[in-house]
Amino acid sequence: MRAQVLRKAEHRRMRWKNGGGWTSEIAAHPAGAEAFDWRISIAEIESDGPFSAFPGCDRHIALLEGNGMQLDFDAAPAERLEQRLRFVTFSGDWRASGRLLSGPVRDFNVIVRRDAVRADVLYRPLVGPMVFFPEAGTTWFVYLAGGQALLKNAGATLEAGDALLLESDASTHSAVLSGGGEAVLVKLVRVSEQRAAADQQ
């Protein structure tokens, strides 16, 4: 597998147009494209307000720091982000707004264009080795939310806030991440690959 370490200091931090917060983009595909297939970021929310619309996309969001936020939707019951790294999933087609419960928050965001990519988003403690196997059409994104880790294949050390992008290539080698802490795992699978696999069954 091809591995890329994404250091916390390299995340692209951007002020929101409405002035209500900041977004730090960790990774996106295609990189730098406005019409991305997927994007993973951290938002710093300083005030109540509407979320940007992402038609045709699915969104996954979880609290990283702070006392929490209520998400209000036009097409579904409200959800509260109060438990750290418990993910809420909703459609980017819905009108959504956030209301801070008590002070600013930081949250973790995954957005995927549903006709291109499916995302499975998981929170896992990192205790010992974690092995990632190459799969056609699959990319793994790992965010180290706490602790330290070592990518054994590359000898690269990750600190809290760093991330790792693992993409399948021509090799059959797996990637092994070991250490102690907590991680957010995002498995990104191309929809076309899923369809091809289903057709073969």
N, C-alpha and C positions, 0 to 999 in steps of 0.2 A: 504494500500500500504506500501511496505517496503521502507524506506528512508535512504539514506546514504549521509552525508555532506562531500564534498571533499574540504578541505581547500587549499587556494592558496599556503601556505608554504609547502604543501605536494606534489605538482606537481613534477613529475620526469623530470628533465631538462637534455637534452643530446646534446652534440656538434655534428653537422653534420660531416659526413666523409670527405666532401670536404672543410670543414672549413668556409663555407659561411654563417653560422648562427647556431641557436639553436632551438631545439624543446622541449617544455614542455608538456609532456603527462598528460592529466587530467584524462581520463578514457578510458578503452578499454575492449572489450569482445571477447574471454576469456582474463582475466587479465594476462598480462605478456607474452601472446602468440605472436609469430612473425606472424603467419597466423591468424590474427584477423578477426572477423565478422564485427566489427566496432571499430573505434578509433576517439577520439576527443582530439585535442591538440591546442596549441598556438605556432606559429613559430616566431622567431626573425630573420629577414633577413637582413644581413649586406652587401651583394654584389649581383650583377647580376649573374644568373647562371641557369642551368637546374633543373627541379623538378625531384624527384624520380618517377620511374614508378610504378604503382599499377594496373597491369592487372586484369580485372574482377571486378574492383571497380568503384564506382562513388564518385566524390569529390565535396565538397561544401566549398567555401573559401570566407572570407570577411576581409576587413581592420579593424583593431582595433586601431592602432596608427601610425602616420607618414603621409607623404605627398602622399603616394600611390605607386602603382606598375602596370606595364603593364604585362599581361599574354599573351604570344605568343604560339600558338598551331600549330601542323602540319596538323590537320584535321578540323580546324574551325577558324573563324576570331578572331583576338586579342580582349581581354577584358581589361578594365582598372579598377583597384580597387582604386577609389578615394573618394567615399562616404563611410563614416564609417558604418560598419555593413550592407552593401548591398551585399547580397550573390551572387556569381557566381558559377554555377554548370557545371562540365565538366567530361569527362570520364578519368579514370585513365589509360586507354589504350593509350591515346594520348600522344605524346611527347610534353612536356610543359616546358617553361622556363619563368623566371621572370626578368623584368628589372625595377630597382628602378627609380622613377621619380625624387626624390630629397632627398637622405639620407635614413637611415635604416627605416624599418617598422616592426610592429607586426601584425600578422594576425591570424584569427580564422579558424580552419580546422576541417572538418568532413569527414571521409572516411568510406564508407560502401561497403562490398562485395555484389554485386547486386543479386547474387543467394541465399543470406541468409537473407538480411535485406533491407528494404526500409526506407529512412530517409526523413522527412519533416523538414526543417530548417527555423525558423522564428525569426525575431527581433521584440520585443514588449516592449513598455513602461510599467513599473510596477507602477500602480496607484491603491492602495487599494488591495483587495484580488484577487488571481488567483487560481482557483480550478482545480485539476487534478483528473480525475476519473479512477479507475482501468479498464483495458481492457486486455483480454487474449492476450498473445504474444506481449505486448507493454511495452516498457521502455521509460520513459521521462528523458531527461537530461536538466538541467537548469543551465545556466552560468550567474551570476550576473555581468554584464558589468559595472555597476555603481550604487551607492546608497547603501541602506541597506534593508534587508528583514528578516522576521521571519517565520519559518516553524511552524505553530501553533500546529500541531499534536505532534511534538517532543519538542517544546519550544526552538528550535535551531535558533540562529541568524546568518545570512550570511552577510559578508562584500563584497565590490567590489573585484572581482577576485576569490571569492569562487564559488563552484558549488554544484549541488544537483542531485542525481541519485534516481529516483523513479521507482520501479519495482512492477508490480502486483503480489500479493500473494493470499493466501486463503481467506484473509479478503475482505470485500466489502467496506472498509473505503476509502474515498477520502483523498487527501492531499491538504492543504490550505496554500499557500504562500502569505503573505501580506507585504506591505512596499511601498517604493518609490524608483524609479530608472529606470534602463533599463536592459532587460534580453534577452539572446539568448535561444530559446526553440528548442530542437531537439526531435522529436517524432520518435522512432525507432520501427518498426514493423517487426516481423519475416515474411518472405515471405511465409513460410508454413502455418502460421495462416491466412494470406490473402487468400491463395488458398482455405483453408478449408471453410472460410466464403463465398467465391464466389460460391463454390460448393453447399452450402446450400440455395442460393438464387433462 
